[in-house]
Amino acid sequence: MAVQSIAFIGTGVMGRSMAGHLLKAGHKVHVYNRTKAKAQALLDAGAQWHDSAGAAASQADYTFTIVGFPSDVEETYFGAEGVLARARRGSVLVDMTTSSPVLAQRIASAATEKGLSALDAPVSGGDVGAKEARLVIMVGGDLAAFERAKPLLDLMGRSVLLHGGAGAGQHCKLANQISIASIMMSWCEALTYAKKAGLDPTRVIESIGGGAAASWSLNNLAPRALKGDFAPGFYVKHFIKDMRLALESAEAMKLTLPGLTQAKKLYDEISARGWENEGTQVLLRWYQTQS
């Protein structure tokens, strides 16, 4: 792929690594982040700073965004100095935030009116997946726009699939989060049970982590949690946001999801304890305080 001019909005835990892969591939990267210090490593590597999301987008044929909450997505795209106000006609906009499917559809509609293309492309894989360029990227939007953006998405992920029209990527990501919510409870309960039974939880992971009970979370997050490492690969506050979005979407489709409902209740309790800026594996600490 020829050298492209790319805007990257949001250089936090995930975005910093993702933008870095685009930069290392030789592309021209224009960045904006609310806290400039979080973009410094990219600037030192050759990225160009801009003072607003719109200013960065005005210099690019592809604009990638990964911010925190749907309200941040709304501001980033629809604000006076937002992406939609200043993006180049004909450019492709790719929101990689886990956000609302309805908002993704709004962005796509507004983009079309301005001669732009928009994809919703949330990711799974956490900080490690972002660093190692092996994210799972779930995409919704127009096929032609997807095919244009895919070579760039391939630089950030190992699995890049189009699931349908606008909003489909967000629906797929919410399905992912629904699955993870119950998995997080399951390994926390398993290890809490094992410890109470007098077993070494680390050795238990060695046994069950290779069998039918295996999961990415068990084999990657559980060892961190057992060591008391609750640093965020993915923040509790963002997981709560994702679960809320999934429950709202399920309600709109008249679905009842009891596992997800219980998981959100536990994470709400964690947040109330002041742990919202910890990694999602802090759930084990909650279980330990109950045992």
C-alpha positions as CSV (number, residue, x, y, z in Angstrom):
1,M,0.0,0.0,0.0
2,A,1.3,3.5,-0.9
3,V,2.1,5.9,1.9
4,Q,-1.1,7.4,3.3
5,S,-1.9,10.5,5.3
6,I,-3.7,9.3,8.4
7,A,-5.3,11.1,11.4
8,F,-5.4,9.2,14.6
9,I,-7.6,10.6,17.4
10,G,-7.1,9.1,20.9
11,T,-3.7,8.0,22.0
12,G,-4.4,6.3,25.3
13,V,-3.7,2.7,26.4
14,M,-4.8,1.2,23.1
15,G,-4.6,4.0,20.6
16,R,-0.9,4.9,21.3
17,S,0.2,1.4,20.2
18,M,-2.2,1.2,17.3
19,A,-1.1,4.6,15.9
20,G,2.5,3.5,16.4
21,H,2.0,0.5,14.0
22,L,0.7,2.9,11.3
23,L,3.7,5.2,11.8
24,K,6.2,2.3,11.7
25,A,4.7,1.2,8.4
26,G,5.8,4.5,6.9
27,H,2.5,6.3,6.8
28,K,2.2,10.0,7.7
29,V,0.3,10.2,11.0
30,H,-1.5,13.3,12.3
31,V,-2.5,12.9,16.0
32,Y,-4.8,14.6,18.5
33,N,-5.5,13.6,22.1
34,R,-7.1,15.6,24.9
35,T,-3.9,15.1,26.9
36,K,-0.9,15.9,24.7
37,A,1.5,14.2,27.0
38,K,-0.1,10.8,26.1
39,A,0.9,11.4,22.4
40,Q,4.5,12.4,23.1
41,A,6.0,9.0,22.3
42,L,4.3,9.2,18.9
43,L,5.4,12.8,18.3
44,D,9.0,11.8,19.2
45,A,8.7,9.0,16.5
46,G,7.6,11.5,13.8
47,A,3.9,12.0,14.1
48,Q,2.5,15.5,13.7
49,W,0.4,17.1,16.5
50,H,-2.8,19.0,15.9
51,D,-4.9,21.0,18.4
52,S,-8.3,19.4,17.6
53,A,-9.8,16.3,16.1
54,G,-11.0,18.3,13.1
55,A,-7.6,19.8,12.4
56,A,-6.0,16.4,12.3
57,A,-8.8,15.0,10.1
58,S,-8.4,17.9,7.7
59,Q,-4.9,16.6,6.8
60,A,-5.9,13.0,6.2
61,D,-7.5,10.5,3.8
62,Y,-8.2,8.1,6.6
63,T,-9.2,9.2,10.1
64,F,-9.1,6.7,13.0
65,T,-10.7,7.4,16.4
66,I,-10.6,5.4,19.6
67,V,-11.8,7.4,22.6
68,G,-13.6,6.5,25.9
69,F,-17.3,6.8,25.9
70,P,-20.2,7.4,23.4
71,S,-20.3,11.1,24.6
72,D,-16.6,11.4,23.6
73,V,-17.4,9.8,20.2
74,E,-20.2,12.3,19.7
75,E,-18.0,15.3,20.6
76,T,-15.2,14.0,18.4
77,Y,-17.4,13.6,15.3
78,F,-20.1,16.2,15.7
79,G,-18.4,19.0,17.6
80,A,-17.6,22.4,16.1
81,E,-14.0,21.3,15.7
82,G,-14.9,17.7,15.1
83,V,-14.1,15.2,12.5
84,L,-17.2,15.6,10.4
85,A,-16.8,19.4,10.3
86,R,-13.3,19.3,8.7
87,A,-12.6,15.9,7.2
88,R,-11.5,15.8,3.6
89,R,-14.2,15.0,1.1
90,G,-13.8,11.4,0.0
91,S,-11.9,10.3,3.1
92,V,-12.7,7.2,5.2
93,L,-13.6,7.6,8.9
94,V,-13.1,4.7,11.2
95,D,-14.3,4.8,14.8
96,M,-12.7,2.0,16.8
97,T,-14.3,3.0,20.1
98,T,-16.7,0.5,21.6
99,S,-19.8,2.6,21.3
100,S,-23.5,2.6,20.5
101,P,-24.7,0.9,17.3
102,V,-27.2,3.7,16.9
103,L,-24.5,6.3,17.2
104,A,-22.5,4.4,14.6
105,Q,-25.4,4.6,12.2
106,R,-25.8,8.4,12.8
107,I,-22.1,8.9,12.0
108,A,-22.4,6.9,8.9
109,S,-25.4,8.8,7.7
110,A,-23.8,12.2,8.4
111,A,-20.6,11.1,6.7
112,T,-22.5,10.1,3.5
113,E,-24.2,13.5,3.4
114,K,-20.7,15.2,3.4
115,G,-19.2,12.9,0.8
116,L,-17.3,10.8,3.3
117,S,-17.4,7.1,4.2
118,A,-17.6,5.8,7.8
119,L,-16.9,2.5,9.4
120,D,-17.5,1.3,13.0
121,A,-14.6,-1.0,13.9
122,P,-14.3,-1.7,17.6
123,V,-11.5,-4.0,18.8
124,S,-10.8,-6.8,21.2
125,G,-7.5,-7.8,22.6
126,G,-6.6,-5.2,25.2
127,D,-3.3,-3.5,25.7
128,V,-1.3,-6.6,24.8
129,G,-3.2,-7.1,21.6
130,A,-2.7,-3.5,20.7
131,K,1.0,-3.6,21.4
132,E,1.5,-6.8,19.4
133,A,-0.7,-5.8,16.5
134,R,-3.0,-8.8,16.9
135,L,-6.3,-7.2,17.8
136,V,-9.6,-8.6,16.6
137,I,-11.3,-5.9,14.6
138,M,-15.0,-6.1,14.1
139,V,-16.3,-3.9,11.3
140,G,-19.6,-2.4,10.2
141,G,-20.2,-0.3,7.1
142,D,-19.9,-0.1,3.4
143,L,-17.9,-2.9,1.6
144,A,-16.0,-0.4,-0.6
145,A,-14.9,1.7,2.4
146,F,-13.9,-1.5,4.2
147,E,-11.8,-2.7,1.3
148,R,-10.1,0.7,1.2
149,A,-9.3,0.7,4.9
150,K,-8.5,-3.0,5.4
151,P,-4.7,-2.8,4.6
152,L,-4.4,-0.2,7.4
153,L,-6.6,-2.2,9.7
154,D,-4.4,-5.3,9.0
155,L,-1.4,-3.4,10.4
156,M,-3.2,-3.2,13.8
157,G,-5.0,-6.6,14.0
158,R,-4.8,-10.3,13.2
159,S,-8.5,-10.7,12.5
160,V,-10.4,-8.1,10.5
161,L,-13.9,-9.0,9.4
162,L,-16.8,-7.0,8.0
163,H,-20.1,-8.0,9.7
164,G,-22.6,-5.9,7.8
165,G,-23.8,-2.3,7.4
166,A,-23.3,0.6,9.8
167,G,-23.6,-0.5,13.4
168,A,-22.8,-4.2,12.7
169,G,-19.3,-3.8,14.1
170,Q,-20.6,-2.4,17.3
171,H,-23.2,-5.2,17.7
172,C,-20.4,-7.8,17.2
173,K,-18.3,-6.1,19.8
174,L,-21.2,-6.0,22.3
175,A,-21.7,-9.7,21.7
176,N,-18.0,-10.1,22.6
177,Q,-18.4,-8.1,25.8
178,I,-21.4,-10.1,26.8
179,S,-19.4,-13.3,26.5
180,I,-16.4,-11.8,28.4
181,A,-18.6,-10.6,31.3
182,S,-19.6,-14.1,32.2
183,I,-16.1,-15.5,31.6
184,M,-14.7,-12.9,34.1
185,M,-17.1,-14.1,36.8
186,S,-16.4,-17.8,36.0
187,W,-12.6,-17.8,36.5
188,C,-12.8,-15.5,39.5
189,E,-15.3,-18.0,41.1
190,A,-13.2,-21.0,40.0
191,L,-10.0,-19.6,41.6
192,T,-11.7,-18.5,44.7
193,Y,-13.2,-22.0,45.1
194,A,-9.8,-23.6,44.5
195,K,-8.0,-21.4,47.1
196,K,-10.7,-22.1,49.6
197,A,-10.3,-25.9,49.0
198,G,-6.6,-25.5,49.8
199,L,-5.2,-25.6,46.2
200,D,-2.6,-23.3,44.7
201,P,-4.6,-21.2,42.2
202,T,-1.6,-20.8,39.9
203,R,-1.3,-24.6,39.5
204,V,-5.0,-24.8,39.0
205,I,-4.6,-22.4,36.0
206,E,-1.9,-24.7,34.6
207,S,-4.4,-27.6,34.7
208,I,-7.6,-26.1,33.6
209,G,-6.1,-23.4,31.3
210,G,-5.4,-26.1,28.7
211,G,-8.7,-27.9,28.8
212,A,-12.4,-27.2,28.2
213,A,-12.4,-24.3,30.8
214,A,-9.6,-22.4,29.0
215,S,-10.2,-18.8,28.0
216,W,-8.0,-15.9,27.1
217,S,-9.0,-14.2,30.3
218,L,-8.1,-17.2,32.5
219,N,-4.7,-17.6,30.9
220,N,-3.8,-13.9,30.7
221,L,-5.7,-11.8,33.3
222,A,-6.0,-14.4,36.1
223,P,-2.2,-14.7,36.6
224,R,-1.9,-10.9,36.8
225,A,-4.7,-10.7,39.3
226,L,-3.2,-13.5,41.5
227,K,0.0,-11.4,41.6
228,G,-2.0,-8.3,42.7
229,D,-1.4,-6.7,39.3
230,F,-4.6,-4.7,38.5
231,A,-3.0,-2.3,36.1
232,P,-5.5,-1.6,33.3
233,G,-5.2,-3.3,30.0
234,F,-8.9,-2.5,29.9
235,Y,-10.5,-0.1,32.5
236,V,-13.3,-1.2,34.7
237,K,-15.1,2.1,33.9
238,H,-15.0,1.3,30.2
239,F,-16.2,-2.3,30.7
240,I,-19.2,-1.0,32.7
241,K,-19.9,1.3,29.8
242,D,-19.8,-1.6,27.4
243,M,-22.1,-3.7,29.5
244,R,-24.6,-0.8,29.8
245,L,-24.6,-0.4,26.1
246,A,-25.2,-4.1,25.6
247,L,-28.0,-4.2,28.1
248,E,-29.7,-1.2,26.4
249,S,-29.4,-2.8,23.0
250,A,-30.7,-6.1,24.3
251,E,-33.7,-4.3,25.9
252,A,-34.4,-2.6,22.6
253,M,-34.5,-6.1,21.0
254,K,-36.6,-7.5,23.9
255,L,-33.9,-9.8,25.1
256,T,-33.2,-10.8,28.7
257,L,-29.5,-11.5,29.5
258,P,-29.2,-12.6,33.2
259,G,-25.5,-13.4,33.1
260,L,-24.7,-9.9,31.8
261,T,-27.0,-8.3,34.3
262,Q,-25.2,-10.0,37.2
263,A,-21.8,-9.2,35.9
264,K,-22.7,-5.5,35.6
265,K,-24.0,-5.6,39.1
266,L,-20.7,-6.9,40.4
267,Y,-18.7,-4.3,38.4
268,D,-20.9,-1.5,39.7
269,E,-20.0,-2.6,43.2
270,I,-16.3,-2.5,42.2
271,S,-16.7,1.0,40.9
272,A,-18.4,2.0,44.1
273,R,-15.3,0.9,46.0
274,G,-13.2,3.3,43.9
275,W,-11.7,0.7,41.6
276,E,-13.1,2.0,38.3
277,N,-9.6,3.0,37.0
278,E,-8.2,-0.5,37.7
279,G,-8.1,-3.3,35.1
280,T,-11.1,-5.6,34.7
281,Q,-9.1,-8.4,36.5
282,V,-9.7,-6.5,39.8
283,L,-12.9,-8.5,40.0
284,L,-10.8,-11.2,41.7
285,R,-10.1,-8.8,44.5
286,W,-13.9,-8.4,45.1
287,Y,-14.2,-12.2,45.3
288,Q,-11.3,-12.4,47.8
289,T,-13.0,-9.9,50.1
290,Q,-16.1,-12.1,50.2
291,S,-14.3,-15.3,50.9
